[in-house]
Amino acid sequence: MVKVKIYIEYKEGVEDPEALTVKKSLSLLGFEGINSVKISKVYEMEIEGNKNSARKKAVEICEKLLANPVIHRYEVNVD
Amino acid sequence: MVKVKIYIEYKEGVEDPEALTVKKSLSLLGFEGINSVKISKVYEMEIEGNKNSARKKAVEICEKLLANPVIHRYEVNVD
């Protein structure tokens, strides 16, 4: 069993509507001095097999399900 | 300017509907041997001030906006 972490974030230059909303909400709530907000998602999975096969599977999972290649970039870390 | 990372995840024992959906989708797509899926979110912020005040502000942001204390636990890391 291999622990895999998949990080997914927006590519540089792609607008993240959720991050914009958080930034706006912070300002409405009176928080000052927040200059940028960036949101990413981490998927932790336990995958059967060895490190190599788990990494391969994780990359396939990103491409087929989790990440949209037009707007996201992803990174796979295998423990 | 301080870089702050806020990690938000579901507490142990709280069901994460998104993670369940991902797990189900993976199985429908034919991926086998995925034993668990856990999702967390990372908010990276640039906050003005020193490390102490930035950490304090980040904790307040978690409590007032980003995290639901009933179901989430959060962690604040200051670079």
Backbone of each chain as nested JSON, in Angstrom:
{
  "chains": [
    {"id": "A", "residues": [
      {"number": 1, "name": "MET", "atoms": {"N": [0.851, -1.205, 0.0], "CA": [0.0, 0.0, 0.0], "C": [0.891, 1.261, 0.0]}},
      {"number": 2, "name": "VAL", "atoms": {"N": [0.588, 2.164, -0.905], "CA": [1.412, 3.365, -1.042], "C": [0.546, 4.601, -0.781]}},
      {"number": 3, "name": "LYS", "atoms": {"N": [1.098, 5.535, 0.011], "CA": [0.377, 6.792, 0.23], "C": [0.776, 7.799, -0.841]}},
      {"number": 4, "name": "VAL", "atoms": {"N": [-0.216, 8.319, -1.515], "CA": [0.053, 9.252, -2.604], "C": [-0.649, 10.573, -2.304]}},
      {"number": 5, "name": "LYS", "atoms": {"N": [0.071, 11.669, -2.516], "CA": [-0.564, 12.978, -2.382], "C": [-0.616, 13.654, -3.738]}},
      {"number": 6, "name": "ILE", "atoms": {"N": [-1.799, 14.088, -4.097], "CA": [-1.969, 14.79, -5.373], "C": [-2.332, 16.241, -5.078]}},
      {"number": 7, "name": "TYR", "atoms": {"N": [-1.529, 17.157, -5.589], "CA": [-1.789, 18.585, -5.397], "C": [-2.348, 19.15, -6.692]}},
      {"number": 8, "name": "ILE", "atoms": {"N": [-3.477, 19.819, -6.591], "CA": [-4.047, 20.423, -7.793], "C": [-4.281, 21.906, -7.556]}},
      {"number": 9, "name": "GLU", "atoms": {"N": [-3.748, 22.71, -8.462], "CA": [-3.968, 24.144, -8.321], "C": [-4.215, 24.767, -9.687]}},
      {"number": 10, "name": "TYR", "atoms": {"N": [-4.696, 25.998, -9.685], "CA": [-4.909, 26.692, -10.946], "C": [-3.568, 27.074, -11.552]}},
      {"number": 11, "name": "LYS", "atoms": {"N": [-3.502, 27.033, -12.88], "CA": [-2.303, 27.506, -13.57], "C": [-2.145, 28.999, -13.358]}},
      {"number": 12, "name": "GLU", "atoms": {"N": [-0.912, 29.443, -13.44], "CA": [-0.645, 30.884, -13.387], "C": [-1.494, 31.607, -14.43]}},
      {"number": 13, "name": "GLY", "atoms": {"N": [-2.123, 32.682, -14.04], "CA": [-2.861, 33.482, -15.018], "C": [-4.31, 33.071, -15.173]}},
      {"number": 14, "name": "VAL", "atoms": {"N": [-4.681, 31.923, -14.58], "CA": [-6.085, 31.514, -14.639], "C": [-6.788, 32.061, -13.404]}},
      {"number": 15, "name": "GLU", "atoms": {"N": [-7.924, 32.708, -13.625], "CA": [-8.659, 33.287, -12.505], "C": [-9.348, 32.191, -11.694]}},
      {"number": 16, "name": "ASP", "atoms": {"N": [-9.2, 32.247, -10.387], "CA": [-9.857, 31.288, -9.507], "C": [-11.032, 31.997, -8.827]}},
      {"number": 17, "name": "PRO", "atoms": {"N": [-12.259, 31.696, -9.269], "CA": [-13.414, 32.419, -8.728], "C": [-13.564, 32.237, -7.22]}},
      {"number": 18, "name": "GLU", "atoms": {"N": [-13.21, 31.057, -6.72], "CA": [-13.361, 30.821, -5.28], "C": [-12.389, 31.706, -4.493]}},
      {"number": 19, "name": "ALA", "atoms": {"N": [-11.162, 31.798, -4.987], "CA": [-10.171, 32.624, -4.296], "C": [-10.588, 34.099, -4.316]}},
      {"number": 20, "name": "LEU", "atoms": {"N": [-11.148, 34.514, -5.453], "CA": [-11.613, 35.908, -5.541], "C": [-12.721, 36.157, -4.527]}},
      {"number": 21, "name": "THR", "atoms": {"N": [-13.619, 35.174, -4.398], "CA": [-14.725, 35.304, -3.44], "C": [-14.205, 35.381, -2.014]}},
      {"number": 22, "name": "VAL", "atoms": {"N": [-13.217, 34.525, -1.699], "CA": [-12.645, 34.546, -0.35], "C": [-12.025, 35.914, -0.084]}},
      {"number": 23, "name": "LYS", "atoms": {"N": [-11.286, 36.415, -1.065], "CA": [-10.621, 37.708, -0.886], "C": [-11.644, 38.822, -0.636]}},
      {"number": 24, "name": "LYS", "atoms": {"N": [-12.709, 38.798, -1.418], "CA": [-13.764, 39.794, -1.278], "C": [-14.443, 39.671, 0.083]}},
      {"number": 25, "name": "SER", "atoms": {"N": [-14.739, 38.424, 0.471], "CA": [-15.409, 38.194, 1.757], "C": [-14.54, 38.685, 2.909]}},
      {"number": 26, "name": "LEU", "atoms": {"N": [-13.236, 38.442, 2.808], "CA": [-12.332, 38.884, 3.87], "C": [-12.388, 40.392, 4.008]}},
      {"number": 27, "name": "SER", "atoms": {"N": [-12.423, 41.059, 2.875], "CA": [-12.474, 42.507, 2.924], "C": [-13.813, 42.98, 3.503]}},
      {"number": 28, "name": "LEU", "atoms": {"N": [-14.906, 42.298, 3.124], "CA": [-16.223, 42.66, 3.67], "C": [-16.292, 42.403, 5.176]}},
      {"number": 29, "name": "LEU", "atoms": {"N": [-15.551, 41.378, 5.635], "CA": [-15.541, 41.059, 7.07], "C": [-14.61, 41.972, 7.861]}},
      {"number": 30, "name": "GLY", "atoms": {"N": [-13.921, 42.849, 7.141], "CA": [-13.083, 43.816, 7.833], "C": [-11.623, 43.422, 7.963]}},
      {"number": 31, "name": "PHE", "atoms": {"N": [-11.226, 42.305, 7.336], "CA": [-9.809, 41.927, 7.379], "C": [-9.032, 42.789, 6.398]}},
      {"number": 32, "name": "GLU", "atoms": {"N": [-7.988, 43.415, 6.897], "CA": [-7.18, 44.256, 6.012], "C": [-5.779, 43.677, 5.854]}},
      {"number": 33, "name": "GLY", "atoms": {"N": [-5.126, 44.067, 4.779], "CA": [-3.748, 43.639, 4.589], "C": [-3.604, 42.23, 4.054]}},
      {"number": 34, "name": "ILE", "atoms": {"N": [-4.662, 41.675, 3.466], "CA": [-4.558, 40.364, 2.804], "C": [-4.299, 40.633, 1.329]}},
      {"number": 35, "name": "ASN", "atoms": {"N": [-3.067, 40.408, 0.896], "CA": [-2.715, 40.836, -0.456], "C": [-2.988, 39.824, -1.544]}},
      {"number": 36, "name": "SER", "atoms": {"N": [-3.002, 38.544, -1.183], "CA": [-3.358, 37.561, -2.204], "C": [-3.907, 36.313, -1.541]}},
      {"number": 37, "name": "VAL", "atoms": {"N": [-4.767, 35.633, -2.266], "CA": [-5.319, 34.362, -1.797], "C": [-5.207, 33.367, -2.944]}},
      {"number": 38, "name": "LYS", "atoms": {"N": [-4.638, 32.216, -2.639], "CA": [-4.506, 31.175, -3.655], "C": [-5.015, 29.882, -3.029]}},
      {"number": 39, "name": "ILE", "atoms": {"N": [-5.841, 29.165, -3.75], "CA": [-6.408, 27.944, -3.18], "C": [-5.941, 26.735, -3.976]}},
      {"number": 40, "name": "SER", "atoms": {"N": [-5.513, 25.713, -3.284], "CA": [-5.242, 24.458, -3.975], "C": [-5.881, 23.318, -3.21]}},
      {"number": 41, "name": "LYS", "atoms": {"N": [-5.945, 22.187, -3.862], "CA": [-6.606, 21.036, -3.253], "C": [-5.613, 19.899, -3.16]}},
      {"number": 42, "name": "VAL", "atoms": {"N": [-5.7, 19.164, -2.065], "CA": [-4.814, 18.019, -1.887], "C": [-5.655, 16.757, -1.762]}},
      {"number": 43, "name": "TYR", "atoms": {"N": [-5.378, 15.793, -2.597], "CA": [-6.042, 14.5, -2.5], "C": [-5.027, 13.493, -1.964]}},
      {"number": 44, "name": "GLU", "atoms": {"N": [-5.33, 12.909, -0.814], "CA": [-4.468, 11.854, -0.286], "C": [-5.142, 10.517, -0.564]}},
      {"number": 45, "name": "MET", "atoms": {"N": [-4.388, 9.623, -1.179], "CA": [-4.963, 8.307, -1.486], "C": [-4.045, 7.199, -1.024]}},
      {"number": 46, "name": "GLU", "atoms": {"N": [-4.638, 6.114, -0.629], "CA": [-3.869, 4.896, -0.383], "C": [-4.116, 3.971, -1.559]}},
      {"number": 47, "name": "ILE", "atoms": {"N": [-3.04, 3.707, -2.278], "CA": [-3.171, 2.915, -3.503], "C": [-2.387, 1.616, -3.35]}},
      {"number": 48, "name": "GLU", "atoms": {"N": [-3.014, 0.537, -3.729], "CA": [-2.328, -0.757, -3.649], "C": [-1.227, -0.861, -4.693]}},
      {"number": 49, "name": "GLY", "atoms": {"N": [-0.196, -1.629, -4.376], "CA": [0.873, -1.852, -5.343], "C": [2.169, -1.197, -4.893]}},
      {"number": 50, "name": "ASN", "atoms": {"N": [3.122, -1.073, -5.806], "CA": [4.393, -0.442, -5.452], "C": [4.384, 1.04, -5.822]}},
      {"number": 51, "name": "LYS", "atoms": {"N": [5.473, 1.725, -5.454], "CA": [5.519, 3.184, -5.652], "C": [5.337, 3.581, -7.117]}},
      {"number": 52, "name": "ASN", "atoms": {"N": [6.001, 2.828, -7.998], "CA": [5.941, 3.156, -9.419], "C": [4.536, 3.051, -9.981]}},
      {"number": 53, "name": "SER", "atoms": {"N": [3.899, 1.927, -9.666], "CA": [2.561, 1.713, -10.227], "C": [1.575, 2.7, -9.609]}},
      {"number": 54, "name": "ALA", "atoms": {"N": [1.793, 3.021, -8.319], "CA": [0.894, 3.965, -7.653], "C": [1.02, 5.354, -8.271]}},
      {"number": 55, "name": "ARG", "atoms": {"N": [2.267, 5.755, -8.551], "CA": [2.464, 7.078, -9.164], "C": [1.803, 7.144, -10.539]}},
      {"number": 56, "name": "LYS", "atoms": {"N": [2.009, 6.076, -11.312], "CA": [1.413, 5.999, -12.649], "C": [-0.11, 6.127, -12.577]}},
      {"number": 57, "name": "LYS", "atoms": {"N": [-0.683, 5.379, -11.618], "CA": [-2.133, 5.401, -11.447], "C": [-2.602, 6.801, -11.041]}},
      {"number": 58, "name": "ALA", "atoms": {"N": [-1.845, 7.436, -10.145], "CA": [-2.233, 8.769, -9.662], "C": [-2.223, 9.781, -10.809]}},
      {"number": 59, "name": "VAL", "atoms": {"N": [-1.209, 9.679, -11.67], "CA": [-1.142, 10.597, -12.815], "C": [-2.352, 10.371, -13.727]}},
      {"number": 60, "name": "GLU", "atoms": {"N": [-2.679, 9.097, -13.944], "CA": [-3.84, 8.77, -14.782], "C": [-5.136, 9.313, -14.155]}},
      {"number": 61, "name": "ILE", "atoms": {"N": [-5.212, 9.188, -12.829], "CA": [-6.391, 9.695, -12.107], "C": [-6.531, 11.204, -12.282]}},
      {"number": 62, "name": "CYS", "atoms": {"N": [-5.396, 11.908, -12.208], "CA": [-5.426, 13.361, -12.42], "C": [-5.951, 13.68, -13.807]}},
      {"number": 63, "name": "GLU", "atoms": {"N": [-5.416, 12.96, -14.786], "CA": [-5.762, 13.305, -16.166], "C": [-7.184, 12.921, -16.532]}},
      {"number": 64, "name": "LYS", "atoms": {"N": [-7.662, 11.833, -15.926], "CA": [-9.006, 11.376, -16.3], "C": [-10.106, 11.951, -15.43]}},
      {"number": 65, "name": "LEU", "atoms": {"N": [-9.775, 12.322, -14.182], "CA": [-10.862, 12.722, -13.289], "C": [-10.639, 14.053, -12.555]}},
      {"number": 66, "name": "LEU", "atoms": {"N": [-9.482, 14.208, -11.944], "CA": [-9.369, 15.303, -10.962], "C": [-8.993, 16.656, -11.547]}},
      {"number": 67, "name": "ALA", "atoms": {"N": [-8.124, 16.644, -12.535], "CA": [-7.617, 17.927, -13.034], "C": [-8.16, 18.237, -14.422]}},
      {"number": 68, "name": "ASN", "atoms": {"N": [-8.432, 19.493, -14.656], "CA": [-8.788, 19.958, -15.994], "C": [-7.523, 20.579, -16.588]}},
      {"number": 69, "name": "PRO", "atoms": {"N": [-6.949, 19.913, -17.608], "CA": [-5.643, 20.351, -18.108], "C": [-5.635, 21.773, -18.664]}},
      {"number": 70, "name": "VAL", "atoms": {"N": [-6.804, 22.289, -18.986], "CA": [-6.865, 23.647, -19.528], "C": [-6.553, 24.68, -18.43]}},
      {"number": 71, "name": "ILE", "atoms": {"N": [-7.001, 24.394, -17.222], "CA": [-6.862, 25.409, -16.182], "C": [-6.021, 24.971, -14.968]}},
      {"number": 72, "name": "HIS", "atoms": {"N": [-5.833, 23.679, -14.81], "CA": [-5.117, 23.199, -13.615], "C": [-3.716, 22.681, -13.918]}},
      {"number": 73, "name": "ARG", "atoms": {"N": [-2.864, 22.768, -12.901], "CA": [-1.637, 21.981, -12.958], "C": [-1.635, 21.069, -11.74]}},
      {"number": 74, "name": "TYR", "atoms": {"N": [-1.029, 19.908, -11.902], "CA": [-1.047, 18.97, -10.78], "C": [0.348, 18.438, -10.492]}},
      {"number": 75, "name": "GLU", "atoms": {"N": [0.479, 17.913, -9.286], "CA": [1.761, 17.369, -8.861], "C": [1.445, 16.115, -8.062]}},
      {"number": 76, "name": "VAL", "atoms": {"N": [2.198, 15.061, -8.305], "CA": [1.969, 13.809, -7.587], "C": [3.177, 13.518, -6.712]}},
      {"number": 77, "name": "ASN", "atoms": {"N": [2.944, 13.367, -5.421], "CA": [4.022, 12.988, -4.498], "C": [3.76, 11.611, -3.911]}},
      {"number": 78, "name": "VAL", "atoms": {"N": [4.757, 10.748, -4.013], "CA": [4.612, 9.4, -3.461], "C": [5.522, 9.284, -2.247]}},
      {"number": 79, "name": "ASP", "atoms": {"N": [4.939, 8.876, -1.143], "CA": [5.733, 8.718, 0.096], "C": [6.636, 7.493, -0.002]}}
    ]},
    {"id": "B", "residues": [
      {"number": 1, "name": "MET", "atoms": {"N": [5.563, 41.589, 4.635], "CA": [4.616, 40.643, 4.018], "C": [4.983, 39.216, 4.428]}},
      {"number": 2, "name": "VAL", "atoms": {"N": [3.986, 38.494, 4.903], "CA": [4.236, 37.132, 5.382], "C": [3.409, 36.15, 4.558]}},
      {"number": 3, "name": "LYS", "atoms": {"N": [4.042, 35.04, 4.167], "CA": [3.293, 33.994, 3.459], "C": [2.718, 33.02, 4.463]}},
      {"number": 4, "name": "VAL", "atoms": {"N": [1.423, 32.841, 4.4], "CA": [0.751, 31.962, 5.351], "C": [0.049, 30.843, 4.578]}},
      {"number": 5, "name": "LYS", "atoms": {"N": [0.188, 29.621, 5.079], "CA": [-0.562, 28.514, 4.484], "C": [-1.567, 27.998, 5.485]}},
      {"number": 6, "name": "ILE", "atoms": {"N": [-2.805, 27.909, 5.064], "CA": [-3.861, 27.395, 5.929], "C": [-4.343, 26.065, 5.351]}},
      {"number": 7, "name": "TYR", "atoms": {"N": [-4.258, 25.022, 6.164], "CA": [-4.717, 23.695, 5.73], "C": [-6.049, 23.409, 6.405]}},
      {"number": 8, "name": "ILE", "atoms": {"N": [-7.029, 23.06, 5.62], "CA": [-8.337, 22.729, 6.193], "C": [-8.761, 21.346, 5.741]}},
      {"number": 9, "name": "GLU", "atoms": {"N": [-9.079, 20.498, 6.704], "CA": [-9.539, 19.163, 6.339], "C": [-10.689, 18.752, 7.239]}},
      {"number": 10, "name": "TYR", "atoms": {"N": [-11.375, 17.697, 6.843], "CA": [-12.466, 17.181, 7.676], "C": [-11.884, 16.524, 8.914]}},
      {"number": 11, "name": "LYS", "atoms": {"N": [-12.589, 16.67, 10.041], "CA": [-12.187, 15.965, 11.257], "C": [-12.34, 14.466, 11.062]}},
      {"number": 12, "name": "GLU", "atoms": {"N": [-11.565, 13.713, 11.816], "CA": [-11.705, 12.26, 11.811], "C": [-13.155, 11.883, 12.095]}},
      {"number": 13, "name": "GLY", "atoms": {"N": [-13.685, 10.99, 11.314], "CA": [-15.029, 10.497, 11.596], "C": [-16.132, 11.279, 10.919]}},
      {"number": 14, "name": "VAL", "atoms": {"N": [-15.774, 12.418, 10.311], "CA": [-16.782, 13.179, 9.577], "C": [-16.734, 12.732, 8.118]}},
      {"number": 15, "name": "GLU", "atoms": {"N": [-17.898, 12.436, 7.579], "CA": [-17.954, 11.962, 6.2], "C": [-17.726, 13.114, 5.231]}},
      {"number": 16, "name": "ASP", "atoms": {"N": [-16.867, 12.902, 4.255], "CA": [-16.617, 13.923, 3.251], "C": [-17.308, 13.489, 1.955]}},
      {"number": 17, "name": "PRO", "atoms": {"N": [-18.432, 14.142, 1.618], "CA": [-19.192, 13.698, 0.442], "C": [-18.375, 13.789, -0.845]}},
      {"number": 18, "name": "GLU", "atoms": {"N": [-17.503, 14.787, -0.929], "CA": [-16.712, 14.932, -2.154], "C": [-15.735, 13.76, -2.313]}},
      {"number": 19, "name": "ALA", "atoms": {"N": [-15.107, 13.399, -1.197], "CA": [-14.151, 12.288, -1.25], "C": [-14.87, 10.99, -1.606]}},
      {"number": 20, "name": "LEU", "atoms": {"N": [-16.068, 10.809, -1.057], "CA": [-16.836, 9.608, -1.386], "C": [-17.173, 9.566, -2.874]}},
      {"number": 21, "name": "THR", "atoms": {"N": [-17.531, 10.737, -3.416], "CA": [-17.847, 10.814, -4.848], "C": [-16.633, 10.488, -5.696]}},
      {"number": 22, "name": "VAL", "atoms": {"N": [-15.475, 11.029, -5.303], "CA": [-14.25, 10.744, -6.053], "C": [-13.974, 9.243, -6.028]}},
      {"number": 23, "name": "LYS", "atoms": {"N": [-14.104, 8.652, -4.857], "CA": [-13.817, 7.218, -4.725], "C": [-14.751, 6.396, -5.621]}},
      {"number": 24, "name": "LYS", "atoms": {"N": [-16.023, 6.769, -5.607], "CA": [-17.015, 6.06, -6.418], "C": [-16.708, 6.248, -7.906]}},
      {"number": 25, "name": "SER", "atoms": {"N": [-16.376, 7.493, -8.284], "CA": [-16.083, 7.774, -9.686], "C": [-14.877, 6.974, -10.154]}},
      {"number": 26, "name": "LEU", "atoms": {"N": [-13.868, 6.876, -9.283], "CA": [-12.67, 6.125, -9.653], "C": [-13.039, 4.681, -9.935]}},
      {"number": 27, "name": "SER", "atoms": {"N": [-13.899, 4.143, -9.091], "CA": [-14.276, 2.756, -9.29], "C": [-15.098, 2.614, -10.576]}},
      {"number": 28, "name": "LEU", "atoms": {"N": [-15.98, 3.573, -10.846], "CA": [-16.765, 3.525, -12.091], "C": [-15.869, 3.663, -13.323]}},
      {"number": 29, "name": "LEU", "atoms": {"N": [-14.778, 4.41, -13.184], "CA": [-13.844, 4.591, -14.306], "C": [-12.908, 3.395, -14.464]}},
      {"number": 30, "name": "GLY", "atoms": {"N": [-13.019, 2.441, -13.556], "CA": [-12.221, 1.226, -13.695], "C": [-10.916, 1.224, -12.909]}},
      {"number": 31, "name": "PHE", "atoms": {"N": [-10.694, 2.242, -12.092], "CA": [-9.486, 2.246, -11.266], "C": [-9.68, 1.306, -10.09]}},
      {"number": 32, "name": "GLU", "atoms": {"N": [-8.752, 0.391, -9.944], "CA": [-8.859, -0.56, -8.832], "C": [-7.733, -0.352, -7.83]}},
      {"number": 33, "name": "GLY", "atoms": {"N": [-7.963, -0.811, -6.615], "CA": [-6.907, -0.745, -5.612], "C": [-6.725, 0.621, -4.982]}},
      {"number": 34, "name": "ILE", "atoms": {"N": [-7.744, 1.472, -5.087], "CA": [-7.696, 2.766, -4.387], "C": [-8.429, 2.566, -3.064]}},
      {"number": 35, "name": "ASN", "atoms": {"N": [-7.699, 2.504, -1.985], "CA": [-8.32, 2.107, -0.723], "C": [-8.9, 3.262, 0.084]}},
      {"number": 36, "name": "SER", "atoms": {"N": [-8.371, 4.449, -0.088], "CA": [-8.978, 5.575, 0.607], "C": [-8.683, 6.863, -0.143]}},
      {"number": 37, "name": "VAL", "atoms": {"N": [-9.594, 7.8, 0.008], "CA": [-9.411, 9.117, -0.587], "C": [-9.735, 10.148, 0.486]}},
      {"number": 38, "name": "LYS", "atoms": {"N": [-8.827, 11.085, 0.681], "CA": [-9.052, 12.135, 1.66], "C": [-8.736, 13.461, 0.973]}},
      {"number": 39, "name": "ILE", "atoms": {"N": [-9.607, 14.427, 1.148], "CA": [-9.393, 15.7, 0.455], "C": [-9.18, 16.821, 1.462]}},
      {"number": 40, "name": "SER", "atoms": {"N": [-8.186, 17.62, 1.24], "CA": [-8.061, 18.815, 2.069], "C": [-7.801, 20.023, 1.167]}},
      {"number": 41, "name": "LYS", "atoms": {"N": [-7.946, 21.183, 1.75], "CA": [-7.803, 22.402, 0.975], "C": [-6.69, 23.242, 1.568]}},
      {"number": 42, "name": "VAL", "atoms": {"N": [-5.925, 23.861, 0.706], "CA": [-4.845, 24.721, 1.175], "C": [-5.091, 26.142, 0.679]}},
      {"number": 43, "name": "TYR", "atoms": {"N": [-5.118, 27.083, 1.606], "CA": [-5.234, 28.491, 1.254], "C": [-3.888, 29.155, 1.495]}},
      {"number": 44, "name": "GLU", "atoms": {"N": [-3.292, 29.675, 0.45], "CA": [-2.046, 30.431, 0.616], "C": [-2.372, 31.916, 0.556]}},
      {"number": 45, "name": "MET", "atoms": {"N": [-1.925, 32.629, 1.574], "CA": [-2.212, 34.064, 1.599], "C": [-0.947, 34.861, 1.862]}},
      {"number": 46, "name": "GLU", "atoms": {"N": [-0.888, 36.032, 1.297], "CA": [0.161, 36.989, 1.642], "C": [-0.464, 38.035, 2.536]}},
      {"number": 47, "name": "ILE", "atoms": {"N": [-0.001, 38.067, 3.756], "CA": [-0.602, 38.962, 4.738], "C": [0.424, 39.993, 5.186]}},
      {"number": 48, "name": "GLU", "atoms": {"N": [-0.004, 41.239, 5.24], "CA": [0.918, 42.295, 5.686], "C": [1.183, 42.203, 7.182]}},
      {"number": 49, "name": "GLY", "atoms": {"N": [2.347, 42.642, 7.581], "CA": [2.679, 42.65, 9.006], "C": [3.764, 41.643, 9.333]}},
      {"number": 50, "name": "ASN", "atoms": {"N": [3.933, 41.363, 10.625], "CA": [4.958, 40.39, 11.013], "C": [4.349, 38.997, 11.19]}},
      {"number": 51, "name": "LYS", "atoms": {"N": [5.23, 38.03, 11.47], "CA": [4.771, 36.638, 11.536], "C": [3.681, 36.425, 12.567]}},
      {"number": 52, "name": "ASN", "atoms": {"N": [3.863, 37.053, 13.733], "CA": [2.898, 36.874, 14.82], "C": [1.521, 37.389, 14.463]}},
      {"number": 53, "name": "SER", "atoms": {"N": [1.49, 38.624, 13.945], "CA": [0.195, 39.214, 13.632], "C": [-0.451, 38.471, 12.469]}},
      {"number": 54, "name": "ALA", "atoms": {"N": [0.383, 37.978, 11.526], "CA": [-0.16, 37.248, 10.377], "C": [-0.786, 35.93, 10.826]}},
      {"number": 55, "name": "ARG", "atoms": {"N": [-0.109, 35.248, 11.746], "CA": [-0.643, 33.978, 12.245], "C": [-1.978, 34.207, 12.968]}},
      {"number": 56, "name": "LYS", "atoms": {"N": [-1.993, 35.26, 13.784], "CA": [-3.214, 35.591, 14.522], "C": [-4.362, 35.866, 13.556]}},
      {"number": 57, "name": "LYS", "atoms": {"N": [-4.053, 36.656, 12.521], "CA": [-5.077, 36.991, 11.544], "C": [-5.568, 35.734, 10.817]}},
      {"number": 58, "name": "ALA", "atoms": {"N": [-4.628, 34.843, 10.49], "CA": [-4.994, 33.619, 9.766], "C": [-5.924, 32.74, 10.603]}},
      {"number": 59, "name": "VAL", "atoms": {"N": [-5.63, 32.65, 11.893], "CA": [-6.484, 31.852, 12.776], "C": [-7.89, 32.457, 12.823]}},
      {"number": 60, "name": "GLU", "atoms": {"N": [-7.937, 33.782, 12.917], "CA": [-9.236, 34.467, 12.949], "C": [-9.997, 34.244, 11.629]}},
      {"number": 61, "name": "ILE", "atoms": {"N": [-9.248, 34.257, 10.523], "CA": [-9.871, 34.024, 9.212], "C": [-10.469, 32.618, 9.147]}},
      {"number": 62, "name": "CYS", "atoms": {"N": [-9.736, 31.651, 9.689], "CA": [-10.252, 30.273, 9.727], "C": [-11.547, 30.228, 10.502]}},
      {"number": 63, "name": "GLU", "atoms": {"N": [-11.518, 30.864, 11.669], "CA": [-12.677, 30.742, 12.55], "C": [-13.888, 31.514, 12.057]}},
      {"number": 64, "name": "LYS", "atoms": {"N": [-13.632, 32.641, 11.374], "CA": [-14.761, 33.452, 10.928], "C": [-15.247, 33.11, 9.523]}},
      {"number": 65, "name": "LEU", "atoms": {"N": [-14.363, 32.564, 8.694], "CA": [-14.784, 32.378, 7.299], "C": [-14.523, 30.986, 6.727]}},
      {"number": 66, "name": "LEU", "atoms": {"N": [-13.313, 30.479, 6.879], "CA": [-12.948, 29.31, 6.075], "C": [-13.348, 27.96, 6.651]}},
      {"number": 67, "name": "ALA", "atoms": {"N": [-13.269, 27.825, 7.961], "CA": [-13.499, 26.504, 8.551], "C": [-14.81, 26.47, 9.328]}},
      {"number": 68, "name": "ASN", "atoms": {"N": [-15.462, 25.347, 9.261], "CA": [-16.636, 25.102, 10.097], "C": [-16.17, 24.228, 11.27]}},
      {"number": 69, "name": "PRO", "atoms": {"N": [-16.151, 24.807, 12.463], "CA": [-15.546, 24.09, 13.592], "C": [-16.238, 22.771, 13.931]}},
      {"number": 70, "name": "VAL", "atoms": {"N": [-17.469, 22.617, 13.46], "CA": [-18.179, 21.358, 13.742], "C": [-17.565, 20.2, 12.949]}},
      {"number": 71, "name": "ILE", "atoms": {"N": [-17.14, 20.478, 11.732], "CA": [-16.68, 19.376, 10.886], "C": [-15.219, 19.484, 10.439]}},
      {"number": 72, "name": "HIS", "atoms": {"N": [-14.638, 20.66, 10.543], "CA": [-13.273, 20.835, 10.035], "C": [-12.238, 20.993, 11.142]}},
      {"number": 73, "name": "ARG", "atoms": {"N": [-11.013, 20.606, 10.825], "CA": [-9.906, 21.044, 11.649], "C": [-8.944, 21.817, 10.742]}},
      {"number": 74, "name": "TYR", "atoms": {"N": [-8.269, 22.795, 11.312], "CA": [-7.373, 23.601, 10.482], "C": [-6.0, 23.731, 11.118]}},
      {"number": 75, "name": "GLU", "atoms": {"N": [-5.061, 24.078, 10.256], "CA": [-3.686, 24.238, 10.702], "C": [-3.141, 25.459, 9.98]}},
      {"number": 76, "name": "VAL", "atoms": {"N": [-2.436, 26.298, 10.716], "CA": [-1.866, 27.501, 10.108], "C": [-0.343, 27.397, 10.13]}},
      {"number": 77, "name": "ASN", "atoms": {"N": [0.26, 27.484, 8.954], "CA": [1.725, 27.487, 8.868], "C": [2.222, 28.832, 8.357]}},
      {"number": 78, "name": "VAL", "atoms": {"N": [3.157, 29.415, 9.106], "CA": [3.715, 30.698, 8.686], "C": [5.161, 30.474, 8.237]}},
      {"number": 79, "name": "ASP", "atoms": {"N": [5.464, 30.925, 7.027], "CA": [6.844, 30.767, 6.512], "C": [7.79, 31.745, 7.196]}}
    ]}
  ]
}
